[in-house]
Amino acid sequence: MEPLVNRELVDCFSHGIRTPLNSIIGFAELLKAELDNNDTGKHYSQQIEQSAVKLLEFCDSFIIQLEEKELLKYETNQPDKNREA
């Protein structure tokens, strides 16, 4: 993958996916707090929150792996200044 494509993918994940997931987590927390006396509703809101957190962790892990791969590719393609012939 080209660096620009990776950057666009990271930006897409960061804004297009992570931002809505953070909103879902926040609303699930609010819903859970409002449903103190409703066990079923509280359970559903906990499931929503847990699933969104798992997705967010997956996205973060994917972004980190992509950035590390890109950094390694960049470092590998740099000339070695210690090996001047």
N, C-alpha and C positions, 0 to 999 in steps of 0.2 A: 504494500500500500504506500502511496505517496504521502509525505508528511502533511500536505494540505488536506488530503482526504481524511487522515487520522484526526487532524485538528477539527475538521467539520463534524466528524463523528463524535468526538469528545464534547464539542459544543452542543450538539444535538442531545446527547445523553444528559449533559449538565442542565441545560435549560428545558428541553422538550420532555424529559422524563423525570429527572430528579425533582424539579420544581413542583409538578403536579403530585408526585409521591409525598413530598413534604406537606403539601396541603391536605392530602388524604389522611396522613398520620395526625396532623393537627386537628382536623374535624373529628376523627375517630376518638381522640383523647377528650375533646369537648363533649361528644355524644356519650362517651362512657361516664363522664362526670355527671351528666344530666340524668342518667338512667340508674341512679343509685338503687331504686326500689324495683327495677325491672330486670330480673336475672337473664331472661332471654335476650333482650335488647343489649344489655351489657356484654353478654357473651359474643353476640354478633359484632359489636363494635371492637371488642378485643381481637377477634379474628381478622377484621379489616386492618386494624393497626399492625398486628403481627405480620400479616402478609405484605403489607406495604413496606414495613421495615426490612423484611427479607429481600424484596425487590430492590430497595434502595441500597442495601449492602451489596447485592449482586452488581448493580450499576457502578457503584464505587470501586469494587474489585476489578471490574472489566476496564474501567477508565484507567486505573493504576497500571494494570497489565499492559494496556495499549501504550501508555506514556513511557513505561519502562522499556518496552520493545522498541519504541521510536528512539529513545535516548541511547540504547545499546547500538542501534543501527547507525545513529549519528556519530557516536564515539568510534565505532569500527571504521567508518569512512573518513575519519580525520587523519591527516598525515602525522606520523610519529616524529616529533621534533627532536627526539633523542637519537634518531637513526639517520642523521644527515650524512650522506655519502659524498 
